[in-house]
Amino acid sequence: MQKMPAYIPVYIAYCERQPLGLEEFKEWITDDDVNVSVDSFGGDDKKYQEWLKVEEKATKSQ
């Protein structure tokens, strides 16, 4: 069983006058300044490599 972090970010966006579409919302919450490394996975290189593969697939499908 994986350990869940004690706190995770939650984003809530609402605008009465011009609601954001799904794509606009995705762009708004995407943080391109995040640097993910093997350290982000507690030094577990296997998990890091798995994550890289998932990210690569997600990026290609956009």
PDB file of N, CA, C and O in Angstrom:
ATOM      1  N   MET A   1       0.840  -1.180   0.000  1.00  0.00           N
ATOM      2  CA  MET A   1       0.000   0.000   0.000  1.00  0.00           C
ATOM      3  C   MET A   1       0.891   1.252   0.000  1.00  0.00           C
ATOM      4  O   MET A   1       1.829   1.354   0.791  1.00  0.00           O
ATOM      5  N   GLN A   2       0.593   2.185  -0.881  1.00  0.00           N
ATOM      6  CA  GLN A   2       1.371   3.415  -0.959  1.00  0.00           C
ATOM      7  C   GLN A   2       0.962   4.376   0.142  1.00  0.00           C
ATOM      8  O   GLN A   2      -0.203   4.448   0.533  1.00  0.00           O
ATOM      9  N   LYS A   3       1.940   5.105   0.627  1.00  0.00           N
ATOM     10  CA  LYS A   3       1.647   6.136   1.618  1.00  0.00           C
ATOM     11  C   LYS A   3       1.143   7.377   0.897  1.00  0.00           C
ATOM     12  O   LYS A   3       1.720   7.803  -0.104  1.00  0.00           O
ATOM     13  N   MET A   4       0.083   7.944   1.404  1.00  0.00           N
ATOM     14  CA  MET A   4      -0.454   9.181   0.848  1.00  0.00           C
ATOM     15  C   MET A   4       0.166  10.351   1.609  1.00  0.00           C
ATOM     16  O   MET A   4       0.376  10.267   2.819  1.00  0.00           O
ATOM     17  N   PRO A   5       0.459  11.441   0.900  1.00  0.00           N
ATOM     18  CA  PRO A   5       0.997  12.612   1.603  1.00  0.00           C
ATOM     19  C   PRO A   5      -0.041  13.185   2.564  1.00  0.00           C
ATOM     20  O   PRO A   5      -1.246  13.054   2.351  1.00  0.00           O
ATOM     21  N   ALA A   6       0.443  13.810   3.602  1.00  0.00           N
ATOM     22  CA  ALA A   6      -0.458  14.404   4.589  1.00  0.00           C
ATOM     23  C   ALA A   6      -1.282  15.531   3.966  1.00  0.00           C
ATOM     24  O   ALA A   6      -2.442  15.735   4.326  1.00  0.00           O
ATOM     25  N   TYR A   7      -0.675  16.256   3.032  1.00  0.00           N
ATOM     26  CA  TYR A   7      -1.362  17.363   2.372  1.00  0.00           C
ATOM     27  C   TYR A   7      -1.130  17.263   0.873  1.00  0.00           C
ATOM     28  O   TYR A   7      -0.016  16.983   0.431  1.00  0.00           O
ATOM     29  N   ILE A   8      -2.161  17.485   0.104  1.00  0.00           N
ATOM     30  CA  ILE A   8      -2.032  17.536  -1.342  1.00  0.00           C
ATOM     31  C   ILE A   8      -2.680  18.832  -1.818  1.00  0.00           C
ATOM     32  O   ILE A   8      -3.627  19.315  -1.198  1.00  0.00           O
ATOM     33  N   PRO A   9      -2.170  19.404  -2.929  1.00  0.00           N
ATOM     34  CA  PRO A   9      -2.770  20.649  -3.411  1.00  0.00           C
ATOM     35  C   PRO A   9      -4.152  20.415  -3.993  1.00  0.00           C
ATOM     36  O   PRO A   9      -4.402  19.407  -4.652  1.00  0.00           O
ATOM     37  N   VAL A  10      -5.027  21.344  -3.743  1.00  0.00           N
ATOM     38  CA  VAL A  10      -6.376  21.310  -4.292  1.00  0.00           C
ATOM     39  C   VAL A  10      -6.625  22.667  -4.929  1.00  0.00           C
ATOM     40  O   VAL A  10      -6.441  23.704  -4.291  1.00  0.00           O
ATOM     41  N   TYR A  11      -7.042  22.657  -6.184  1.00  0.00           N
ATOM     42  CA  TYR A  11      -7.304  23.903  -6.894  1.00  0.00           C
ATOM     43  C   TYR A  11      -8.792  24.015  -7.172  1.00  0.00           C
ATOM     44  O   TYR A  11      -9.416  23.086  -7.684  1.00  0.00           O
ATOM     45  N   ILE A  12      -9.341  25.147  -6.833  1.00  0.00           N
ATOM     46  CA  ILE A  12     -10.753  25.398  -7.110  1.00  0.00           C
ATOM     47  C   ILE A  12     -10.834  26.724  -7.856  1.00  0.00           C
ATOM     48  O   ILE A  12     -10.345  27.748  -7.378  1.00  0.00           O
ATOM     49  N   ALA A  13     -11.447  26.695  -9.017  1.00  0.00           N
ATOM     50  CA  ALA A  13     -11.580  27.913  -9.805  1.00  0.00           C
ATOM     51  C   ALA A  13     -13.049  28.119 -10.142  1.00  0.00           C
ATOM     52  O   ALA A  13     -13.747  27.187 -10.542  1.00  0.00           O
ATOM     53  N   TYR A  14     -13.501  29.344  -9.974  1.00  0.00           N
ATOM     54  CA  TYR A  14     -14.892  29.648 -10.283  1.00  0.00           C
ATOM     55  C   TYR A  14     -14.992  31.102 -10.719  1.00  0.00           C
ATOM     56  O   TYR A  14     -14.408  31.985 -10.091  1.00  0.00           O
ATOM     57  N   CYS A  15     -15.710  31.343 -11.761  1.00  0.00           N
ATOM     58  CA  CYS A  15     -15.930  32.700 -12.236  1.00  0.00           C
ATOM     59  C   CYS A  15     -17.373  32.798 -12.719  1.00  0.00           C
ATOM     60  O   CYS A  15     -17.782  32.052 -13.608  1.00  0.00           O
ATOM     61  N   GLU A  16     -18.140  33.710 -12.140  1.00  0.00           N
ATOM     62  CA  GLU A  16     -19.538  33.866 -12.522  1.00  0.00           C
ATOM     63  C   GLU A  16     -19.688  34.423 -13.936  1.00  0.00           C
ATOM     64  O   GLU A  16     -20.617  34.055 -14.654  1.00  0.00           O
ATOM     65  N   ARG A  17     -18.793  35.292 -14.326  1.00  0.00           N
ATOM     66  CA  ARG A  17     -18.967  36.005 -15.589  1.00  0.00           C
ATOM     67  C   ARG A  17     -18.456  35.229 -16.795  1.00  0.00           C
ATOM     68  O   ARG A  17     -19.066  35.270 -17.863  1.00  0.00           O
ATOM     69  N   GLN A  18     -17.350  34.528 -16.633  1.00  0.00           N
ATOM     70  CA  GLN A  18     -16.798  33.768 -17.753  1.00  0.00           C
ATOM     71  C   GLN A  18     -16.101  32.522 -17.209  1.00  0.00           C
ATOM     72  O   GLN A  18     -14.894  32.530 -16.965  1.00  0.00           O
ATOM     73  N   PRO A  19     -16.873  31.453 -17.023  1.00  0.00           N
ATOM     74  CA  PRO A  19     -16.277  30.224 -16.486  1.00  0.00           C
ATOM     75  C   PRO A  19     -15.169  29.695 -17.393  1.00  0.00           C
ATOM     76  O   PRO A  19     -15.226  29.852 -18.612  1.00  0.00           O
ATOM     77  N   LEU A  20     -14.168  29.071 -16.791  1.00  0.00           N
ATOM     78  CA  LEU A  20     -13.092  28.468 -17.561  1.00  0.00           C
ATOM     79  C   LEU A  20     -13.560  27.158 -18.166  1.00  0.00           C
ATOM     80  O   LEU A  20     -14.274  26.386 -17.526  1.00  0.00           O
ATOM     81  N   GLY A  21     -13.153  26.914 -19.401  1.00  0.00           N
ATOM     82  CA  GLY A  21     -13.386  25.612 -20.017  1.00  0.00           C
ATOM     83  C   GLY A  21     -12.382  24.623 -19.431  1.00  0.00           C
ATOM     84  O   GLY A  21     -11.448  25.021 -18.736  1.00  0.00           O
ATOM     85  N   LEU A  22     -12.572  23.360 -19.707  1.00  0.00           N
ATOM     86  CA  LEU A  22     -11.701  22.335 -19.159  1.00  0.00           C
ATOM     87  C   LEU A  22     -10.254  22.541 -19.583  1.00  0.00           C
ATOM     88  O   LEU A  22      -9.348  22.445 -18.755  1.00  0.00           O
ATOM     89  N   GLU A  23     -10.026  22.823 -20.861  1.00  0.00           N
ATOM     90  CA  GLU A  23      -8.653  23.017 -21.340  1.00  0.00           C
ATOM     91  C   GLU A  23      -8.012  24.250 -20.715  1.00  0.00           C
ATOM     92  O   GLU A  23      -6.834  24.230 -20.359  1.00  0.00           O
ATOM     93  N   GLU A  24      -8.787  25.321 -20.583  1.00  0.00           N
ATOM     94  CA  GLU A  24      -8.259  26.534 -19.947  1.00  0.00           C
ATOM     95  C   GLU A  24      -7.892  26.255 -18.496  1.00  0.00           C
ATOM     96  O   GLU A  24      -6.865  26.726 -18.006  1.00  0.00           O
ATOM     97  N   PHE A  25      -8.730  25.490 -17.814  1.00  0.00           N
ATOM     98  CA  PHE A  25      -8.454  25.144 -16.423  1.00  0.00           C
ATOM     99  C   PHE A  25      -7.189  24.308 -16.314  1.00  0.00           C
ATOM    100  O   PHE A  25      -6.364  24.541 -15.431  1.00  0.00           O
ATOM    101  N   LYS A  26      -7.031  23.335 -17.209  1.00  0.00           N
ATOM    102  CA  LYS A  26      -5.827  22.497 -17.196  1.00  0.00           C
ATOM    103  C   LYS A  26      -4.579  23.349 -17.395  1.00  0.00           C
ATOM    104  O   LYS A  26      -3.575  23.150 -16.712  1.00  0.00           O
ATOM    105  N   GLU A  27      -4.639  24.295 -18.325  1.00  0.00           N
ATOM    106  CA  GLU A  27      -3.495  25.182 -18.557  1.00  0.00           C
ATOM    107  C   GLU A  27      -3.205  26.031 -17.330  1.00  0.00           C
ATOM    108  O   GLU A  27      -2.045  26.266 -16.989  1.00  0.00           O
ATOM    109  N   TRP A  28      -4.247  26.485 -16.675  1.00  0.00           N
ATOM    110  CA  TRP A  28      -4.097  27.360 -15.513  1.00  0.00           C
ATOM    111  C   TRP A  28      -3.427  26.645 -14.350  1.00  0.00           C
ATOM    112  O   TRP A  28      -2.617  27.244 -13.643  1.00  0.00           O
ATOM    113  N   ILE A  29      -3.754  25.365 -14.141  1.00  0.00           N
ATOM    114  CA  ILE A  29      -3.195  24.660 -12.985  1.00  0.00           C
ATOM    115  C   ILE A  29      -1.876  23.966 -13.277  1.00  0.00           C
ATOM    116  O   ILE A  29      -1.215  23.487 -12.355  1.00  0.00           O
ATOM    117  N   THR A  30      -1.474  23.901 -14.563  1.00  0.00           N
ATOM    118  CA  THR A  30      -0.211  23.249 -14.901  1.00  0.00           C
ATOM    119  C   THR A  30       0.941  24.120 -14.431  1.00  0.00           C
ATOM    120  O   THR A  30       1.019  25.306 -14.750  1.00  0.00           O
ATOM    121  N   ASP A  31       1.821  23.513 -13.678  1.00  0.00           N
ATOM    122  CA  ASP A  31       2.998  24.230 -13.175  1.00  0.00           C
ATOM    123  C   ASP A  31       4.225  23.730 -13.921  1.00  0.00           C
ATOM    124  O   ASP A  31       4.749  22.658 -13.620  1.00  0.00           O
ATOM    125  N   ASP A  32       4.680  24.513 -14.895  1.00  0.00           N
ATOM    126  CA  ASP A  32       5.826  24.109 -15.700  1.00  0.00           C
ATOM    127  C   ASP A  32       7.159  24.312 -14.994  1.00  0.00           C
ATOM    128  O   ASP A  32       8.198  23.898 -15.507  1.00  0.00           O
ATOM    129  N   ASP A  33       7.145  24.937 -13.836  1.00  0.00           N
ATOM    130  CA  ASP A  33       8.391  25.206 -13.123  1.00  0.00           C
ATOM    131  C   ASP A  33       8.739  24.117 -12.117  1.00  0.00           C
ATOM    132  O   ASP A  33       9.663  24.284 -11.321  1.00  0.00           O
ATOM    133  N   VAL A  34       8.018  23.014 -12.145  1.00  0.00           N
ATOM    134  CA  VAL A  34       8.273  21.927 -11.204  1.00  0.00           C
ATOM    135  C   VAL A  34       9.395  21.055 -11.757  1.00  0.00           C
ATOM    136  O   VAL A  34       9.345  20.618 -12.907  1.00  0.00           O
ATOM    137  N   ASN A  35      10.399  20.810 -10.935  1.00  0.00           N
ATOM    138  CA  ASN A  35      11.494  19.939 -11.320  1.00  0.00           C
ATOM    139  C   ASN A  35      11.361  18.618 -10.582  1.00  0.00           C
ATOM    140  O   ASN A  35      11.532  18.553  -9.365  1.00  0.00           O
ATOM    141  N   VAL A  36      11.055  17.571 -11.329  1.00  0.00           N
ATOM    142  CA  VAL A  36      10.907  16.245 -10.747  1.00  0.00           C
ATOM    143  C   VAL A  36      12.194  15.481 -11.008  1.00  0.00           C
ATOM    144  O   VAL A  36      12.703  15.467 -12.129  1.00  0.00           O
ATOM    145  N   SER A  37      12.708  14.855  -9.979  1.00  0.00           N
ATOM    146  CA  SER A  37      13.931  14.063 -10.112  1.00  0.00           C
ATOM    147  C   SER A  37      13.756  12.764  -9.347  1.00  0.00           C
ATOM    148  O   SER A  37      12.721  12.533  -8.722  1.00  0.00           O
ATOM    149  N   VAL A  38      14.770  11.922  -9.400  1.00  0.00           N
ATOM    150  CA  VAL A  38      14.733  10.662  -8.663  1.00  0.00           C
ATOM    151  C   VAL A  38      14.560  10.921  -7.163  1.00  0.00           C
ATOM    152  O   VAL A  38      14.007  10.087  -6.446  1.00  0.00           O
ATOM    153  N   ASP A  39      15.032  12.073  -6.694  1.00  0.00           N
ATOM    154  CA  ASP A  39      14.856  12.432  -5.283  1.00  0.00           C
ATOM    155  C   ASP A  39      13.381  12.608  -4.929  1.00  0.00           C
ATOM    156  O   ASP A  39      12.982  12.391  -3.785  1.00  0.00           O
ATOM    157  N   SER A  40      12.571  13.003  -5.918  1.00  0.00           N
ATOM    158  CA  SER A  40      11.139  13.163  -5.689  1.00  0.00           C
ATOM    159  C   SER A  40      10.463  11.831  -5.366  1.00  0.00           C
ATOM    160  O   SER A  40       9.360  11.796  -4.821  1.00  0.00           O
ATOM    161  N   PHE A  41      11.141  10.739  -5.710  1.00  0.00           N
ATOM    162  CA  PHE A  41      10.625   9.392  -5.466  1.00  0.00           C
ATOM    163  C   PHE A  41      11.425   8.686  -4.378  1.00  0.00           C
ATOM    164  O   PHE A  41      11.511   7.459  -4.352  1.00  0.00           O
ATOM    165  N   GLY A  42      12.004   9.471  -3.490  1.00  0.00           N
ATOM    166  CA  GLY A  42      12.759   8.904  -2.378  1.00  0.00           C
ATOM    167  C   GLY A  42      13.990   8.141  -2.826  1.00  0.00           C
ATOM    168  O   GLY A  42      14.447   7.237  -2.127  1.00  0.00           O
ATOM    169  N   GLY A  43      14.538   8.499  -3.996  1.00  0.00           N
ATOM    170  CA  GLY A  43      15.719   7.822  -4.512  1.00  0.00           C
ATOM    171  C   GLY A  43      15.408   6.527  -5.260  1.00  0.00           C
ATOM    172  O   GLY A  43      16.327   5.832  -5.693  1.00  0.00           O
ATOM    173  N   ASP A  44      14.128   6.195  -5.419  1.00  0.00           N
ATOM    174  CA  ASP A  44      13.719   4.958  -6.098  1.00  0.00           C
ATOM    175  C   ASP A  44      13.749   5.186  -7.608  1.00  0.00           C
ATOM    176  O   ASP A  44      12.788   5.697  -8.183  1.00  0.00           O
ATOM    177  N   ASP A  45      14.860   4.801  -8.248  1.00  0.00           N
ATOM    178  CA  ASP A  45      15.037   5.054  -9.673  1.00  0.00           C
ATOM    179  C   ASP A  45      14.004   4.312 -10.519  1.00  0.00           C
ATOM    180  O   ASP A  45      13.577   4.828 -11.552  1.00  0.00           O
ATOM    181  N   LYS A  46      13.598   3.124 -10.106  1.00  0.00           N
ATOM    182  CA  LYS A  46      12.604   2.353 -10.858  1.00  0.00           C
ATOM    183  C   LYS A  46      11.280   3.116 -10.918  1.00  0.00           C
ATOM    184  O   LYS A  46      10.677   3.229 -11.985  1.00  0.00           O
ATOM    185  N   LYS A  47      10.832   3.633  -9.787  1.00  0.00           N
ATOM    186  CA  LYS A  47       9.578   4.406  -9.748  1.00  0.00           C
ATOM    187  C   LYS A  47       9.706   5.679 -10.581  1.00  0.00           C
ATOM    188  O   LYS A  47       8.773   6.073 -11.280  1.00  0.00           O
ATOM    189  N   TYR A  48      10.874   6.315 -10.497  1.00  0.00           N
ATOM    190  CA  TYR A  48      11.118   7.532 -11.275  1.00  0.00           C
ATOM    191  C   TYR A  48      11.036   7.235 -12.769  1.00  0.00           C
ATOM    192  O   TYR A  48      10.417   8.001 -13.508  1.00  0.00           O
ATOM    193  N   GLN A  49      11.639   6.153 -13.229  1.00  0.00           N
ATOM    194  CA  GLN A  49      11.606   5.784 -14.645  1.00  0.00           C
ATOM    195  C   GLN A  49      10.179   5.461 -15.095  1.00  0.00           C
ATOM    196  O   GLN A  49       9.783   5.807 -16.208  1.00  0.00           O
ATOM    197  N   GLU A  50       9.411   4.799 -14.229  1.00  0.00           N
ATOM    198  CA  GLU A  50       8.002   4.510 -14.541  1.00  0.00           C
ATOM    199  C   GLU A  50       7.224   5.811 -14.716  1.00  0.00           C
ATOM    200  O   GLU A  50       6.412   5.944 -15.632  1.00  0.00           O
ATOM    201  N   TRP A  51       7.482   6.761 -13.832  1.00  0.00           N
ATOM    202  CA  TRP A  51       6.800   8.054 -13.912  1.00  0.00           C
ATOM    203  C   TRP A  51       7.170   8.772 -15.210  1.00  0.00           C
ATOM    204  O   TRP A  51       6.304   9.360 -15.858  1.00  0.00           O
ATOM    205  N   LEU A  52       8.443   8.728 -15.593  1.00  0.00           N
ATOM    206  CA  LEU A  52       8.879   9.373 -16.825  1.00  0.00           C
ATOM    207  C   LEU A  52       8.136   8.805 -18.028  1.00  0.00           C
ATOM    208  O   LEU A  52       7.743   9.552 -18.925  1.00  0.00           O
ATOM    209  N   LYS A  53       7.941   7.484 -18.053  1.00  0.00           N
ATOM    210  CA  LYS A  53       7.216   6.851 -19.163  1.00  0.00           C
ATOM    211  C   LYS A  53       5.771   7.335 -19.212  1.00  0.00           C
ATOM    212  O   LYS A  53       5.252   7.637 -20.286  1.00  0.00           O
ATOM    213  N   VAL A  54       5.125   7.408 -18.059  1.00  0.00           N
ATOM    214  CA  VAL A  54       3.740   7.880 -18.000  1.00  0.00           C
ATOM    215  C   VAL A  54       3.658   9.337 -18.460  1.00  0.00           C
ATOM    216  O   VAL A  54       2.758   9.701 -19.217  1.00  0.00           O
ATOM    217  N   GLU A  55       4.583  10.154 -18.011  1.00  0.00           N
ATOM    218  CA  GLU A  55       4.589  11.562 -18.406  1.00  0.00           C
ATOM    219  C   GLU A  55       4.819  11.720 -19.911  1.00  0.00           C
ATOM    220  O   GLU A  55       4.211  12.577 -20.552  1.00  0.00           O
ATOM    221  N   GLU A  56       5.693  10.893 -20.462  1.00  0.00           N
ATOM    222  CA  GLU A  56       5.972  10.961 -21.885  1.00  0.00           C
ATOM    223  C   GLU A  56       4.706  10.634 -22.686  1.00  0.00           C
ATOM    224  O   GLU A  56       4.395  11.309 -23.667  1.00  0.00           O
ATOM    225  N   LYS A  57       3.984   9.597 -22.261  1.00  0.00           N
ATOM    226  CA  LYS A  57       2.742   9.230 -22.937  1.00  0.00           C
ATOM    227  C   LYS A  57       1.710  10.343 -22.812  1.00  0.00           C
ATOM    228  O   LYS A  57       1.013  10.662 -23.775  1.00  0.00           O
ATOM    229  N   ALA A  58       1.613  10.930 -21.628  1.00  0.00           N
ATOM    230  CA  ALA A  58       0.634  12.004 -21.398  1.00  0.00           C
ATOM    231  C   ALA A  58       0.958  13.222 -22.252  1.00  0.00           C
ATOM    232  O   ALA A  58       0.057  13.877 -22.777  1.00  0.00           O
ATOM    233  N   THR A  59       2.236  13.521 -22.388  1.00  0.00           N
ATOM    234  CA  THR A  59       2.652  14.678 -23.181  1.00  0.00           C
ATOM    235  C   THR A  59       2.367  14.453 -24.670  1.00  0.00           C
ATOM    236  O   THR A  59       1.947  15.368 -25.379  1.00  0.00           O
ATOM    237  N   LYS A  60       2.601  13.230 -25.127  1.00  0.00           N
ATOM    238  CA  LYS A  60       2.341  12.923 -26.546  1.00  0.00           C
ATOM    239  C   LYS A  60       0.864  12.953 -26.882  1.00  0.00           C
ATOM    240  O   LYS A  60       0.491  13.281 -28.008  1.00  0.00           O
ATOM    241  N   SER A  61       0.020  12.614 -25.921  1.00  0.00           N
ATOM    242  CA  SER A  61      -1.423  12.574 -26.195  1.00  0.00           C
ATOM    243  C   SER A  61      -2.067  13.947 -26.158  1.00  0.00           C
ATOM    244  O   SER A  61      -3.231  14.082 -26.535  1.00  0.00           O
ATOM    245  N   GLN A  62      -1.358  14.960 -25.721  1.00  0.00           N
ATOM    246  CA  GLN A  62      -1.945  16.313 -25.652  1.00  0.00           C
ATOM    247  C   GLN A  62      -1.879  16.953 -26.971  1.00  0.00           C
ATOM    248  O   GLN A  62      -2.319  18.092 -27.126  1.00  0.00           O
TER     249      GLN A  62
END
